[in-house]
Amino acid sequence: MPKVSAKRQITLPIAGCEELGIQPGDEVEILRHGNQFNIIKKQVGSAAGLLKGTKVNKAVSDEQSRQDQFE
């Protein structure tokens, strides 16, 4: 069973990495869901086309669009 080191590092089990195709140097994303962390391997191009067809509202400035982040 993996343990958390003093530097908050965790070694992933080899079998799990092999199943998911995770290799040394790969980038992963860690998402929290309740009291769980989910590790997802990032893949080049996985977000391609995500914003296709999204229309820009030119009446809203970049600064205004980020205001919700601070309220």
C-alpha positions in Angstrom: 0.0 0.0 0.0 1.5 3.4 -1.0 2.3 5.8 1.9 2.7 9.6 1.8 6.2 10.7 2.3 7.3 13.7 4.4 7.3 15.8 1.2 3.7 14.7 0.5 4.8 12.4 -2.4 3.1 9.1 -3.2 4.6 6.3 -5.3 2.0 4.8 -7.7 1.8 1.0 -7.9 3.5 -0.4 -11.1 0.5 -2.5 -12.0 -1.9 0.4 -11.9 0.5 2.6 -14.0 0.9 -0.2 -16.5 -2.9 -0.6 -16.8 -3.4 3.2 -17.3 -0.3 3.6 -19.6 1.4 6.0 -17.1 5.1 6.3 -17.8 7.8 8.2 -15.9 7.7 11.8 -16.9 4.0 11.7 -17.9 1.8 14.6 -16.7 -1.2 13.7 -14.5 -4.0 15.7 -13.1 -5.3 15.1 -9.6 -9.0 15.9 -9.0 -10.7 15.9 -5.6 -14.2 14.4 -5.3 -15.4 14.4 -1.7 -12.7 12.6 0.3 -11.2 10.9 -2.7 -8.4 12.0 -5.1 -8.6 10.8 -8.7 -5.5 10.7 -10.8 -6.0 11.2 -14.5 -3.3 10.9 -17.1 -3.1 14.0 -19.3 -3.2 13.3 -23.0 -2.1 15.6 -25.8 -5.0 16.8 -27.8 -7.7 15.6 -25.4 -9.2 19.1 -25.2 -9.0 19.7 -29.0 -12.3 21.2 -30.2 -13.7 21.7 -26.7 -14.5 25.4 -27.4 -15.5 24.9 -31.0 -18.7 26.8 -31.8 -18.4 29.0 -28.6 -19.4 32.5 -29.4 -17.5 35.5 -27.8 -19.5 38.1 -26.0 -17.5 41.2 -26.9 -19.6 43.3 -24.5 -17.8 41.7 -21.6 -14.1 42.5 -21.0 -11.5 40.0 -19.8 -11.4 41.7 -16.5 -15.2 41.5 -16.1 -15.3 37.8 -17.0 -12.9 37.1 -14.1 -14.8 39.0 -11.5 -16.7 36.0 -10.3 -13.4 34.4 -9.2 -13.1 37.0 -6.4 -16.7 37.4 -5.2 
